[in-house]
């Protein structure tokens, strides 16, 4: 399939990484409570705008879901008396604008499902996790090689990427399964995807983690890998467990364990060998693998 061929109509047209801009335009009293009118813009195009109505309690609920990040956010306090006075509403509107600006200034928070759902409820839903669980349950029943144990928290930053704990039926060992729906840049047919996946599974190198299974479905693809308790390089640098949620691991970490110069040279050399191998094989790669791909068993032994 030519790379510029018309993409499949089943692809997702929404880019979850586009910047959101939010402005509190107004406030109105409805049924003895105040609703704030938010104008939200996606990306640089002013034509891509919409309005969302939120109460103070909605801001408080959002704040509660973001507290696991450890990032201090300036949510104005709740007021029980005099909260309908125009002067107070105007003051709170300014404070809530400061609050939402602070959230969007933190890249890790701006990309989270919680914030996207708050600002763009039409395109985002908490049901994404339930849909992923249903899809993987059906897929694994048909595959027969792995048994689904249950979902893992959002250990990665991608909104539409979900993680599950599975067990190899034969060896009875636990593995991690990652499920990702197709994004806006899918231009390969199912046949080409299957060919590509087979090629990736055949990639063998001592410093590249083995892919145990890799399958494409109608709406996305899933991969199965071994569980590495030490997690990714980023997990090790932040001194955190791989199984914790992304926000709690990287939002405002209390512990950082930088590598020594010797470790950086040693592991950097291994990474460069892996990248050179991929380059020689004509396999595209990106520097994101430094933080997202688990160490191979050999590398983990060297670290331990």
Phi and psi restraints in degrees (value plus and minus 20) as a CYANA .aco file:
   2 UNK   PHI     -86.5   -46.5
   2 UNK   PSI     124.9   164.9
   3 UNK   PHI     -86.1   -46.1
   3 UNK   PSI     -46.1    -6.1
   4 UNK   PHI    -121.2   -81.2
   4 UNK   PSI      -4.6    35.4
   5 UNK   PHI     -88.1   -48.1
   5 UNK   PSI     132.8   172.8
   6 UNK   PHI     -75.2   -35.2
   6 UNK   PSI     104.6   144.6
   7 UNK   PHI     -88.4   -48.4
   7 UNK   PSI     141.5   181.5
   8 UNK   PHI     -84.5   -44.5
   8 UNK   PSI     123.3   163.3
   9 UNK   PHI     -92.5   -52.5
   9 UNK   PSI     -32.5     7.5
  10 UNK   PHI    -103.9   -63.9
  10 UNK   PSI     -22.7    17.3
  11 UNK   PHI     -93.0   -53.0
  11 UNK   PSI     133.8   173.8
  12 UNK   PHI     -99.7   -59.7
  12 UNK   PSI     107.9   147.9
  13 UNK   PHI    -110.8   -70.8
  13 UNK   PSI     -24.0    16.0
  14 UNK   PHI    -114.6   -74.6
  14 UNK   PSI     108.5   148.5
  15 UNK   PHI    -115.5   -75.5
  15 UNK   PSI      90.3   130.3
  16 UNK   PHI     -90.7   -50.7
  16 UNK   PSI     -30.0    10.0
  17 UNK   PHI    -117.6   -77.6
  17 UNK   PSI     -23.0    17.0
  18 UNK   PHI     -85.8   -45.8
  18 UNK   PSI     122.7   162.7
  19 UNK   PHI     -89.2   -49.2
  19 UNK   PSI     117.9   157.9
  20 UNK   PHI    -127.4   -87.4
  20 UNK   PSI     117.1   157.1
  21 UNK   PHI    -138.8   -98.8
  21 UNK   PSI     111.6   151.6
  22 UNK   PHI    -146.5  -106.5
  22 UNK   PSI     112.0   152.0
  23 UNK   PHI    -149.2  -109.2
  23 UNK   PSI     106.4   146.4
  24 UNK   PHI    -101.3   -61.3
  24 UNK   PSI      85.7   125.7
  25 UNK   PHI    -104.0   -64.0
  25 UNK   PSI     -55.1   -15.1
  26 UNK   PHI    -180.7  -140.7
  26 UNK   PSI     153.3   193.3
  27 UNK   PHI    -159.9  -119.9
  27 UNK   PSI     124.4   164.4
  28 UNK   PHI    -161.0  -121.0
  28 UNK   PSI     127.0   167.0
  29 UNK   PHI    -112.9   -72.9
  29 UNK   PSI     102.2   142.2
  30 UNK   PHI    -153.5  -113.5
  30 UNK   PSI     101.4   141.4
  31 UNK   PHI      30.5    70.5
  31 UNK   PSI      28.6    68.6
  32 UNK   PHI      45.1    85.1
  32 UNK   PSI       5.7    45.7
  33 UNK   PHI    -162.5  -122.5
  33 UNK   PSI     143.2   183.2
  34 UNK   PHI    -122.6   -82.6
  34 UNK   PSI     112.1   152.1
  35 UNK   PHI    -135.4   -95.4
  35 UNK   PSI     115.0   155.0
  36 UNK   PHI    -121.7   -81.7
  36 UNK   PSI     113.2   153.2
  37 UNK   PHI    -114.5   -74.5
  37 UNK   PSI      96.6   136.6
  38 UNK   PHI    -123.9   -83.9
  38 UNK   PSI     108.5   148.5
  39 UNK   PHI    -119.3   -79.3
  39 UNK   PSI     101.2   141.2
  40 UNK   PHI    -135.8   -95.8
  40 UNK   PSI     117.0   157.0
  41 UNK   PHI    -144.7  -104.7
  41 UNK   PSI     114.7   154.7
  42 UNK   PHI    -122.5   -82.5
  42 UNK   PSI     100.9   140.9
  43 UNK   PHI      51.9    91.9
  43 UNK   PSI    -188.9  -148.9
  44 UNK   PHI    -100.7   -60.7
  44 UNK   PSI     -34.2     5.8
  45 UNK   PHI    -101.1   -61.1
  45 UNK   PSI     100.5   140.5
  46 UNK   PHI     -91.6   -51.6
  46 UNK   PSI     -35.0     5.0
  47 UNK   PHI     -93.5   -53.5
  47 UNK   PSI     -39.3     0.7
  48 UNK   PHI    -113.9   -73.9
  48 UNK   PSI      52.1    92.1
  49 UNK   PHI    -150.2  -110.2
  49 UNK   PSI     138.0   178.0
  50 UNK   PHI    -176.7  -136.7
  50 UNK   PSI     150.1   190.1
  51 UNK   PHI    -137.9   -97.9
  51 UNK   PSI     123.5   163.5
  52 UNK   PHI    -151.5  -111.5
  52 UNK   PSI     118.0   158.0
  53 UNK   PHI    -123.1   -83.1
  53 UNK   PSI     106.8   146.8
  54 UNK   PHI    -154.9  -114.9
  54 UNK   PSI     120.9   160.9
  55 UNK   PHI    -112.4   -72.4
  55 UNK   PSI     148.6   188.6
  56 UNK   PHI     -80.6   -40.6
  56 UNK   PSI     -56.9   -16.9
  57 UNK   PHI     -81.7   -41.7
  57 UNK   PSI     -49.9    -9.9
  58 UNK   PHI     -88.7   -48.7
  58 UNK   PSI     -60.1   -20.1
  59 UNK   PHI     -83.4   -43.4
  59 UNK   PSI     -60.7   -20.7
  60 UNK   PHI     -85.1   -45.1
  60 UNK   PSI     -58.2   -18.2
  61 UNK   PHI     -86.2   -46.2
  61 UNK   PSI     -61.4   -21.4
  62 UNK   PHI     -81.2   -41.2
  62 UNK   PSI     -64.7   -24.7
  63 UNK   PHI     -77.8   -37.8
  63 UNK   PSI     -60.2   -20.2
  64 UNK   PHI     -83.2   -43.2
  64 UNK   PSI     -59.0   -19.0
  65 UNK   PHI     -94.0   -54.0
  65 UNK   PSI     -41.9    -1.9
  66 UNK   PHI    -113.3   -73.3
  66 UNK   PSI     -27.9    12.1
  67 UNK   PHI     -85.1   -45.1
  67 UNK   PSI     -44.3    -4.3
  68 UNK   PHI     -83.8   -43.8
  68 UNK   PSI     -38.5     1.5
  69 UNK   PHI     -92.7   -52.7
  69 UNK   PSI     -39.9     0.1
  70 UNK   PHI      57.0    97.0
  70 UNK   PSI     -16.7    23.3
  71 UNK   PHI    -104.1   -64.1
  71 UNK   PSI     108.0   148.0
  72 UNK   PHI     -96.4   -56.4
  72 UNK   PSI     104.4   144.4
  73 UNK   PHI    -143.3  -103.3
  73 UNK   PSI     118.4   158.4
  74 UNK   PHI    -105.6   -65.6
  74 UNK   PSI      42.3    82.3
  75 UNK   PHI     -91.7   -51.7
  75 UNK   PSI     105.1   145.1
  76 UNK   PHI     -85.0   -45.0
  76 UNK   PSI     126.4   166.4
  77 UNK   PHI     -89.6   -49.6
  77 UNK   PSI     138.5   178.5
  78 UNK   PHI     -95.4   -55.4
  78 UNK   PSI     124.5   164.5
  79 UNK   PHI    -149.1  -109.1
  79 UNK   PSI     108.0   148.0
  80 UNK   PHI    -113.9   -73.9
  80 UNK   PSI     -49.6    -9.6
  81 UNK   PHI    -132.6   -92.6
  81 UNK   PSI     111.7   151.7
  82 UNK   PHI      58.1    98.1
  82 UNK   PSI      -2.9    37.1
  83 UNK   PHI    -101.0   -61.0
  83 UNK   PSI     -19.9    20.1
  84 UNK   PHI    -124.6   -84.6
  84 UNK   PSI     -19.9    20.1
  85 UNK   PHI     -91.1   -51.1
  85 UNK   PSI     116.8   156.8
  86 UNK   PHI     -74.8   -34.8
  86 UNK   PSI     -59.5   -19.5
  87 UNK   PHI     -85.8   -45.8
  87 UNK   PSI     -59.3   -19.3
  88 UNK   PHI     -88.7   -48.7
  88 UNK   PSI     -61.4   -21.4
  89 UNK   PHI     -81.6   -41.6
  89 UNK   PSI     -61.6   -21.6
  90 UNK   PHI     -84.2   -44.2
  90 UNK   PSI     -60.0   -20.0
  91 UNK   PHI     -86.5   -46.5
  91 UNK   PSI     -62.6   -22.6
  92 UNK   PHI     -88.2   -48.2
  92 UNK   PSI     -55.2   -15.2
  93 UNK   PHI     -80.0   -40.0
  93 UNK   PSI     -61.2   -21.2
  94 UNK   PHI     -85.1   -45.1
  94 UNK   PSI     -61.7   -21.7
  95 UNK   PHI     -86.6   -46.6
  95 UNK   PSI     -58.9   -18.9
  96 UNK   PHI     -89.7   -49.7
  96 UNK   PSI     -51.8   -11.8
  97 UNK   PHI     -84.9   -44.9
  97 UNK   PSI     -61.8   -21.8
  98 UNK   PHI     -82.0   -42.0
  98 UNK   PSI     -60.0   -20.0
  99 UNK   PHI     -83.0   -43.0
  99 UNK   PSI     -69.6   -29.6
 100 UNK   PHI     -89.4   -49.4
 100 UNK   PSI     -52.4   -12.4
 101 UNK   PHI     -82.6   -42.6
 101 UNK   PSI     -61.0   -21.0
 102 UNK   PHI     -84.5   -44.5
 102 UNK   PSI     -60.0   -20.0
 103 UNK   PHI     -81.6   -41.6
 103 UNK   PSI     -68.4   -28.4
 104 UNK   PHI     -91.6   -51.6
 104 UNK   PSI     -38.1     1.9
 105 UNK   PHI     -96.6   -56.6
 105 UNK   PSI     -38.8     1.2
 106 UNK   PHI    -113.3   -73.3
 106 UNK   PSI      88.5   128.5
 107 UNK   PHI     -74.7   -34.7
 107 UNK   PSI     -61.3   -21.3
 108 UNK   PHI     -85.2   -45.2
 108 UNK   PSI     -52.8   -12.8
 109 UNK   PHI    -100.9   -60.9
 109 UNK   PSI     -59.3   -19.3
 110 UNK   PHI     -82.1   -42.1
 110 UNK   PSI     -48.8    -8.8
 111 UNK   PHI    -111.0   -71.0
 111 UNK   PSI     -22.6    17.4
 112 UNK   PHI     -95.3   -55.3
 112 UNK   PSI     133.9   173.9
 113 UNK   PHI     -83.8   -43.8
 113 UNK   PSI     -56.4   -16.4
 114 UNK   PHI     -78.1   -38.1
 114 UNK   PSI     -65.1   -25.1
 115 UNK   PHI     -93.8   -53.8
 115 UNK   PSI     -59.5   -19.5
 116 UNK   PHI     -84.1   -44.1
 116 UNK   PSI     -59.8   -19.8
 117 UNK   PHI     -85.7   -45.7
 117 UNK   PSI     -58.0   -18.0
 118 UNK   PHI     -85.0   -45.0
 118 UNK   PSI     -61.2   -21.2
 119 UNK   PHI    -113.8   -73.8
 119 UNK   PSI     -41.9    -1.9
 120 UNK   PHI    -159.2  -119.2
 120 UNK   PSI      47.2    87.2
 121 UNK   PHI     -86.7   -46.7
 121 UNK   PSI     -38.5     1.5
 122 UNK   PHI     -88.6   -48.6
 122 UNK   PSI     -57.1   -17.1
 123 UNK   PHI    -122.5   -82.5
 123 UNK   PSI     -26.9    13.1
 124 UNK   PHI    -149.7  -109.7
 124 UNK   PSI     129.4   169.4
 125 UNK   PHI    -174.9  -134.9
 125 UNK   PSI     128.6   168.6
 126 UNK   PHI     -89.7   -49.7
 126 UNK   PSI     -30.7     9.3
 127 UNK   PHI     -93.3   -53.3
 127 UNK   PSI     -26.3    13.7
 128 UNK   PHI     -78.1   -38.1
 128 UNK   PSI     -61.1   -21.1
 129 UNK   PHI     -86.9   -46.9
 129 UNK   PSI     -59.6   -19.6
 130 UNK   PHI     -86.1   -46.1
 130 UNK   PSI     -59.9   -19.9
 131 UNK   PHI     -84.2   -44.2
 131 UNK   PSI     -61.0   -21.0
 132 UNK   PHI     -84.0   -44.0
 132 UNK   PSI     -62.8   -22.8
 133 UNK   PHI     -81.9   -41.9
 133 UNK   PSI     -62.7   -22.7
 134 UNK   PHI     -84.1   -44.1
 134 UNK   PSI     -63.0   -23.0
 135 UNK   PHI     -82.8   -42.8
 135 UNK   PSI     -66.3   -26.3
 136 UNK   PHI     -88.5   -48.5
 136 UNK   PSI     -57.3   -17.3
 137 UNK   PHI     -78.2   -38.2
 137 UNK   PSI     -66.1   -26.1
 138 UNK   PHI     -87.6   -47.6
 138 UNK   PSI     -62.6   -22.6
 139 UNK   PHI     -83.6   -43.6
 139 UNK   PSI     -62.4   -22.4
 140 UNK   PHI     -92.2   -52.2
 140 UNK   PSI     -50.3   -10.3
 141 UNK   PHI     -84.2   -44.2
 141 UNK   PSI     -54.6   -14.6
 142 UNK   PHI     -98.6   -58.6
 142 UNK   PSI     -47.6    -7.6
 143 UNK   PHI     -97.6   -57.6
 143 UNK   PSI     -69.4   -29.4
 144 UNK   PHI      64.9   104.9
 144 UNK   PSI     -30.0    10.0
 145 UNK   PHI    -105.2   -65.2
 145 UNK   PSI     -52.5   -12.5
 146 UNK   PHI    -142.8  -102.8
 146 UNK   PSI     126.5   166.5
 147 UNK   PHI    -130.1   -90.1
 147 UNK   PSI     109.4   149.4
 148 UNK   PHI     -97.2   -57.2
 148 UNK   PSI     105.3   145.3
 149 UNK   PHI    -115.6   -75.6
 149 UNK   PSI     -55.4   -15.4
 150 UNK   PHI     136.7   176.7
 150 UNK   PSI     148.1   188.1
 151 UNK   PHI     -96.2   -56.2
 151 UNK   PSI     131.2   171.2
 152 UNK   PHI    -122.9   -82.9
 152 UNK   PSI     138.8   178.8
 153 UNK   PHI     -85.2   -45.2
 153 UNK   PSI     151.0   191.0
 154 UNK   PHI     -90.3   -50.3
 154 UNK   PSI      62.4   102.4
 155 UNK   PHI     -99.3   -59.3
 155 UNK   PSI     -32.3     7.7
 156 UNK   PHI    -136.3   -96.3
 156 UNK   PSI     145.9   185.9
 157 UNK   PHI    -104.1   -64.1
 157 UNK   PSI     -38.0     2.0
 158 UNK   PHI     -92.2   -52.2
 158 UNK   PSI     109.4   149.4
 159 UNK   PHI     -84.1   -44.1
 159 UNK   PSI     -57.6   -17.6
 160 UNK   PHI    -120.3   -80.3
 160 UNK   PSI      -3.1    36.9
 161 UNK   PHI    -130.2   -90.2
 161 UNK   PSI     105.6   145.6
 162 UNK   PHI    -144.7  -104.7
 162 UNK   PSI     130.7   170.7
 163 UNK   PHI    -141.4  -101.4
 163 UNK   PSI     122.8   162.8
 164 UNK   PHI    -158.1  -118.1
 164 UNK   PSI     128.5   168.5
 165 UNK   PHI    -112.1   -72.1
 165 UNK   PSI     104.4   144.4
 166 UNK   PHI    -148.1  -108.1
 166 UNK   PSI     141.7   181.7
 167 UNK   PHI    -142.1  -102.1
 167 UNK   PSI     111.6   151.6
 168 UNK   PHI     -87.7   -47.7
 168 UNK   PSI     102.1   142.1
 169 UNK   PHI     -81.9   -41.9
 169 UNK   PSI     -57.8   -17.8
 170 UNK   PHI     -98.4   -58.4
 170 UNK   PSI     -71.5   -31.5
 171 UNK   PHI    -107.1   -67.1
 171 UNK   PSI     -34.8     5.2
 172 UNK   PHI      40.7    80.7
 172 UNK   PSI       8.9    48.9
 173 UNK   PHI    -119.7   -79.7
 173 UNK   PSI     125.8   165.8
 174 UNK   PHI    -100.7   -60.7
 174 UNK   PSI     123.3   163.3
 175 UNK   PHI    -155.6  -115.6
 175 UNK   PSI     150.4   190.4
 176 UNK   PHI    -133.1   -93.1
 176 UNK   PSI     111.4   151.4
 177 UNK   PHI    -132.5   -92.5
 177 UNK   PSI     111.2   151.2
 178 UNK   PHI    -134.4   -94.4
 178 UNK   PSI     111.6   151.6
 179 UNK   PHI    -138.0   -98.0
 179 UNK   PSI     109.0   149.0
 180 UNK   PHI    -153.3  -113.3
 180 UNK   PSI     105.3   145.3
 181 UNK   PHI     -95.0   -55.0
 181 UNK   PSI     137.5   177.5
 182 UNK   PHI     -89.2   -49.2
 182 UNK   PSI     116.5   156.5
 183 UNK   PHI    -114.1   -74.1
 183 UNK   PSI    -189.9  -149.9
 184 UNK   PHI     -90.6   -50.6
 184 UNK   PSI     -30.4     9.6
 185 UNK   PHI    -122.9   -82.9
 185 UNK   PSI      -2.0    38.0
 186 UNK   PHI     -96.6   -56.6
 186 UNK   PSI     100.3   140.3
 187 UNK   PHI    -148.4  -108.4
 187 UNK   PSI     -14.9    25.1
 188 UNK   PHI    -120.0   -80.0
 188 UNK   PSI     122.6   162.6
 189 UNK   PHI     -94.0   -54.0
 189 UNK   PSI     148.9   188.9
 190 UNK   PHI     -79.5   -39.5
 190 UNK   PSI     -59.1   -19.1
 191 UNK   PHI     -84.6   -44.6
 191 UNK   PSI     -64.2   -24.2
 192 UNK   PHI     -87.4   -47.4
 192 UNK   PSI     -55.4   -15.4
 193 UNK   PHI     -84.1   -44.1
 193 UNK   PSI     -63.2   -23.2
 194 UNK   PHI     -81.3   -41.3
 194 UNK   PSI     -61.0   -21.0
 195 UNK   PHI     -83.7   -43.7
 195 UNK   PSI     -62.6   -22.6
 196 UNK   PHI     -84.1   -44.1
 196 UNK   PSI     -63.3   -23.3
 197 UNK   PHI     -83.1   -43.1
 197 UNK   PSI     -59.8   -19.8
 198 UNK   PHI     -83.0   -43.0
 198 UNK   PSI     -59.1   -19.1
 199 UNK   PHI     -84.9   -44.9
 199 UNK   PSI     -61.7   -21.7
 200 UNK   PHI     -85.5   -45.5
 200 UNK   PSI     -57.8   -17.8
 201 UNK   PHI     -87.4   -47.4
 201 UNK   PSI     -43.6    -3.6
 202 UNK   PHI    -106.0   -66.0
 202 UNK   PSI     -24.6    15.4
 203 UNK   PHI     -91.1   -51.1
 203 UNK   PSI     100.2   140.2
 204 UNK   PHI    -147.9  -107.9
 204 UNK   PSI     101.6   141.6
 205 UNK   PHI    -175.4  -135.4
 205 UNK   PSI     122.9   162.9
 206 UNK   PHI     -82.3   -42.3
 206 UNK   PSI     -39.1     0.9
 207 UNK   PHI    -132.2   -92.2
 207 UNK   PSI      -4.2    35.8
 208 UNK   PHI    -141.3  -101.3
 208 UNK   PSI     106.6   146.6
 209 UNK   PHI     -85.7   -45.7
 209 UNK   PSI     119.0   159.0
 210 UNK   PHI     -93.8   -53.8
 210 UNK   PSI     117.1   157.1
 211 UNK   PHI    -114.4   -74.4
 211 UNK   PSI      95.8   135.8
 212 UNK   PHI     -97.2   -57.2
 212 UNK   PSI     -55.1   -15.1
 213 UNK   PHI    -173.3  -133.3
 213 UNK   PSI     125.8   165.8
 214 UNK   PHI    -170.8  -130.8
 214 UNK   PSI      96.2   136.2
 215 UNK   PHI    -156.2  -116.2
 215 UNK   PSI     123.4   163.4
 216 UNK   PHI    -128.3   -88.3
 216 UNK   PSI     116.9   156.9
 217 UNK   PHI    -133.4   -93.4
 217 UNK   PSI    -194.5  -154.5
 218 UNK   PHI     -85.0   -45.0
 218 UNK   PSI     -55.2   -15.2
 219 UNK   PHI    -127.8   -87.8
 219 UNK   PSI     -28.2    11.8
 220 UNK   PHI     160.0   200.0
 220 UNK   PSI    -183.1  -143.1
 221 UNK   PHI    -162.6  -122.6
 221 UNK   PSI     135.0   175.0
 222 UNK   PHI    -153.7  -113.7
 222 UNK   PSI     129.8   169.8
 223 UNK   PHI    -149.3  -109.3
 223 UNK   PSI     126.6   166.6
 224 UNK   PHI    -139.1   -99.1
 224 UNK   PSI     110.8   150.8
 225 UNK   PHI    -153.7  -113.7
 225 UNK   PSI     146.6   186.6
 226 UNK   PHI     -87.6   -47.6
 226 UNK   PSI     134.8   174.8
 227 UNK   PHI    -107.5   -67.5
 227 UNK   PSI     105.6   145.6
 228 UNK   PHI    -130.1   -90.1
 228 UNK   PSI      89.0   129.0
 229 UNK   PHI     -79.8   -39.8
 229 UNK   PSI     -47.8    -7.8
 230 UNK   PHI     -97.4   -57.4
 230 UNK   PSI     -30.4     9.6
 231 UNK   PHI      55.3    95.3
 231 UNK   PSI    -176.7  -136.7
 232 UNK   PHI    -103.8   -63.8
 232 UNK   PSI     155.8   195.8
 233 UNK   PHI     -78.8   -38.8
 233 UNK   PSI     -60.1   -20.1
 234 UNK   PHI     -84.0   -44.0
 234 UNK   PSI     -59.6   -19.6
 235 UNK   PHI     -79.6   -39.6
 235 UNK   PSI     -61.6   -21.6
 236 UNK   PHI     -87.4   -47.4
 236 UNK   PSI     -60.7   -20.7
 237 UNK   PHI     -85.8   -45.8
 237 UNK   PSI     -53.4   -13.4
 238 UNK   PHI    -111.2   -71.2
 238 UNK   PSI     -20.8    19.2
 239 UNK   PHI      39.9    79.9
 239 UNK   PSI      24.1    64.1
 240 UNK   PHI    -147.9  -107.9
 240 UNK   PSI     146.3   186.3
 241 UNK   PHI    -105.8   -65.8
 241 UNK   PSI     122.7   162.7
 242 UNK   PHI     -83.2   -43.2
 242 UNK   PSI     -49.5    -9.5
 243 UNK   PHI    -103.7   -63.7
 243 UNK   PSI     -21.6    18.4
 244 UNK   PHI    -100.3   -60.3
 244 UNK   PSI     138.7   178.7
 245 UNK   PHI     -86.2   -46.2
 245 UNK   PSI     133.4   173.4
 246 UNK   PHI     -78.4   -38.4
 246 UNK   PSI     -64.1   -24.1
 247 UNK   PHI     -83.3   -43.3
 247 UNK   PSI     -63.3   -23.3
 248 UNK   PHI     -91.2   -51.2
 248 UNK   PSI     -48.5    -8.5
 249 UNK   PHI     -96.4   -56.4
 249 UNK   PSI     -63.5   -23.5
 250 UNK   PHI    -137.8   -97.8
 250 UNK   PSI     -24.8    15.2
 251 UNK   PHI     -81.5   -41.5
 251 UNK   PSI     -77.9   -37.9
 252 UNK   PHI    -167.9  -127.9
 252 UNK   PSI      51.1    91.1
 253 UNK   PHI     -83.8   -43.8
 253 UNK   PSI     119.4   159.4
 254 UNK   PHI    -105.6   -65.6
 254 UNK   PSI     -40.7    -0.7
 255 UNK   PHI    -143.0  -103.0
 255 UNK   PSI     112.6   152.6
 256 UNK   PHI    -151.5  -111.5
 256 UNK   PSI     113.4   153.4
 257 UNK   PHI    -142.9  -102.9
 257 UNK   PSI      59.5    99.5
 258 UNK   PHI     -83.7   -43.7
 258 UNK   PSI     125.8   165.8
 259 UNK   PHI     -92.2   -52.2
 259 UNK   PSI     133.1   173.1
 260 UNK   PHI     -94.4   -54.4
 260 UNK   PSI     147.6   187.6
 261 UNK   PHI     -79.9   -39.9
 261 UNK   PSI     -60.0   -20.0
 262 UNK   PHI     -83.2   -43.2
 262 UNK   PSI     -61.1   -21.1
 263 UNK   PHI     -85.2   -45.2
 263 UNK   PSI     -62.3   -22.3
 264 UNK   PHI     -82.0   -42.0
 264 UNK   PSI     -61.4   -21.4
 265 UNK   PHI     -85.5   -45.5
 265 UNK   PSI     -63.4   -23.4
 266 UNK   PHI     -85.7   -45.7
 266 UNK   PSI     -72.1   -32.1
 267 UNK   PHI     -93.2   -53.2
 267 UNK   PSI     -54.0   -14.0
 268 UNK   PHI     -81.3   -41.3
 268 UNK   PSI     -58.3   -18.3
 269 UNK   PHI     -84.6   -44.6
 269 UNK   PSI     -60.1   -20.1
 270 UNK   PHI     -84.7   -44.7
 270 UNK   PSI     -61.1   -21.1
 271 UNK   PHI     -83.8   -43.8
 271 UNK   PSI     -62.8   -22.8
 272 UNK   PHI     -83.7   -43.7
 272 UNK   PSI     -56.6   -16.6
 273 UNK   PHI     -83.0   -43.0
 273 UNK   PSI     -61.1   -21.1
 274 UNK   PHI     -86.1   -46.1
 274 UNK   PSI     -62.2   -22.2
 275 UNK   PHI     -85.2   -45.2
 275 UNK   PSI     -60.6   -20.6
 276 UNK   PHI     -83.0   -43.0
 276 UNK   PSI     -59.6   -19.6
 277 UNK   PHI     -80.6   -40.6
 277 UNK   PSI     -66.7   -26.7
 278 UNK   PHI     -83.5   -43.5
 278 UNK   PSI     -60.9   -20.9
 279 UNK   PHI     -82.4   -42.4
 279 UNK   PSI     -64.8   -24.8
 280 UNK   PHI     -83.9   -43.9
 280 UNK   PSI     -49.8    -9.8
 281 UNK   PHI    -106.0   -66.0
 281 UNK   PSI     -24.3    15.7
 282 UNK   PHI      54.9    94.9
 282 UNK   PSI       4.3    44.3
 283 UNK   PHI    -115.1   -75.1
 283 UNK   PSI     103.0   143.0
 284 UNK   PHI     -83.6   -43.6
 284 UNK   PSI     127.7   167.7
 285 UNK   PHI    -171.9  -131.9
 285 UNK   PSI     147.6   187.6
 286 UNK   PHI    -160.5  -120.5
 286 UNK   PSI     142.2   182.2
 287 UNK   PHI     -89.9   -49.9
 287 UNK   PSI     -30.5     9.5
 288 UNK   PHI     -81.6   -41.6
 288 UNK   PSI     -40.0     0.0
 289 UNK   PHI     -86.0   -46.0
 289 UNK   PSI     -39.6     0.4
 290 UNK   PHI     -81.5   -41.5
 290 UNK   PSI     -45.6    -5.6
 291 UNK   PHI    -134.0   -94.0
 291 UNK   PSI     -38.5     1.5
 292 UNK   PHI    -127.9   -87.9
 292 UNK   PSI     -41.6    -1.6
 293 UNK   PHI    -114.3   -74.3
 293 UNK   PSI     107.8   147.8
 294 UNK   PHI     -83.9   -43.9
 294 UNK   PSI     135.4   175.4
 295 UNK   PHI     -84.9   -44.9
 295 UNK   PSI     130.6   170.6
 296 UNK   PHI     -91.6   -51.6
 296 UNK   PSI     146.4   186.4
 297 UNK   PHI     -79.4   -39.4
 297 UNK   PSI     -60.2   -20.2
 298 UNK   PHI     -84.2   -44.2
 298 UNK   PSI     -62.8   -22.8
 299 UNK   PHI     -85.1   -45.1
 299 UNK   PSI     -60.5   -20.5
 300 UNK   PHI     -83.5   -43.5
 300 UNK   PSI     -55.2   -15.2
 301 UNK   PHI     -87.1   -47.1
 301 UNK   PSI     -57.2   -17.2
 302 UNK   PHI     -87.6   -47.6
 302 UNK   PSI     -55.5   -15.5
 303 UNK   PHI     -90.9   -50.9
 303 UNK   PSI     -64.3   -24.3
